[in-house]
Amino acid sequence: MYKEDTIAAVATPPGDGGVAIVRVSGPDAERIGSEIFQRSGVRNGKFNSHTLHYGTIRDPRSGAVLDEVLLTIMRKPRSYTGEDVVEVHCHGSHVLVQEVLELVLTHGARHADRGEFTKRAFLNGRLDLTQAEAVLDLVRSRTSKSAELAIGQVRGELSKWVDDLRERLLDILVHVEAAIDFPEEELDLLDRSQLSAQITALHDRIGALIDSYEWGRLYRDGAQVCIAGRPNVGKSSLLNALVGEQRVIVNAEAGTTRDAIEESINLGGLPVVLWDTAGIRETNNEVEKIGVDFSLKRLDQADAALIVLDGSDFLTPEDKAVITAVGDKKALFVINKSDLCLRLTTEQIRAFTNNAVFVSATEGSGLDELRKALRSLLMGCAREPEIVVTNLRHKAALERAQESLKRSVKACAASLPVELLAVDLQETREALEEIIGIVTSDEILERIFSQFCIGK
């Protein structure tokens, strides 16, 4: 467990604002609230739980009024942390908020560590580990779709799936353990072929969860897309058009872009970071050469590439060099300047790809088709999985579970002793329980909650 002291922190973002919240959690939370808060017009008395109370924050030592506030008390266990929680809703001046927090700390609270409120919610059984991690995803979500996935996991959707897998596994383990404990009994339920079928079915369900990870990762972390091409094909104009504003200098002189320009867009709920990079070509200019090298590095790091070609010009050796540099990475060919006289035909493009879109970055034509094609390229599947894994820790644990189940199937086929089968199945159980936090370590918890902001 943890030391049951009282913690406090500012729960709203730093900086000035209309309202800020100072959150206090622990056994002394209500005492501290009563000592520094004076209810308006009446004596404090007993505060009703889960009710807003209007009054002032006063320093008992000097009697000075710091602010007019709203205070709420949420008594355990019906609070976020499962402990007594007090929240002070004050005006959002940075100086004022710090004064209120310092007053709370001088009355016996300790400044909370990163993620400590959510960590206590987990340790007190208010959230399992997947739900706690989803709180961080929800705070960091950049689109409505990523927020939707996070809130689903906060509500326990993934936990229910993992718990169902665990229950199915325990049903199998019961029969295996019984065969170990009573070897003289002839247990029909331990028929090797039937047992292998059950384990295989469980293996496949876990595989489906693993397969959803790349889909979920893109929504959680966003996709990185490199706009690549030789100089002067309209890469910067294309970025400006997709973003919807002038973010990059556009000039007819080749080599204007020397560094990678990064901008974010929303593709139907999918967060995407676009990199406008220097034109890729052979050059003797040392500064431009550094930009080209950086472009190739960004291209290697990206989830996908937009290969921009000048539709008003013939295919050049530099274009072919860019196509070669992209290699087998996911790529969409963008034939720009389609408003001009086209010299680059569809037939010429088909020598390299069937995945091409004609656009005019300056006129805005073809952009909707480009957005749809890029989203389809990144997602790679038409239908959303029934349940989505977004966390690499969950994926790694599921892969361990799947691998141990694979060994179990081989053990059944080879008629190995049931004791060996039980070992593999127990490893599967431990991997599943690690996901939801039934089995975990202090090191894992520290790593998870250290990613949170202070106050959450």
Secondary structure, DSSP 8 states (H G I E B T S, - for coil): ------EEEE-S-SS-EEEEEEEEESTTHHHHHHHHEEETTS---S--TT-EEEEEEE-TTT--EEEEEEEEEE-TTSSSSSS-EEEEEEEE-HHHHHHHHHHHHHTT-EE--BTHHHHHHHHTTSS-HHHHHHHHHHHH--SHHHHHHHHHHHTTHHHHHHHHHHHHHHHHHHHHHHHHH-TTS--GGG-HHHHHHHHHHHHHHHHHHHHTHHHHHHHHH-EEEEEE-STTSSHHHHHHHHHTS--S---SSTT---S-EEEEEEETTEEEEEEE-------S-HHHHHHHHHHHHHHHH-SEEEEEEETTS---HHHHHHHHHHTTS-EEEEEE-TTS---S-HHHHTTT-S-EEE-BTTTTBTHHHHHHHHHHHHH--SS--SS----HHHHHHHHHHHHHHHHHHHHHHTT--HHHHHHHHHHHHHHHHHHHTSS--HHHHHHHHTTS-BT-
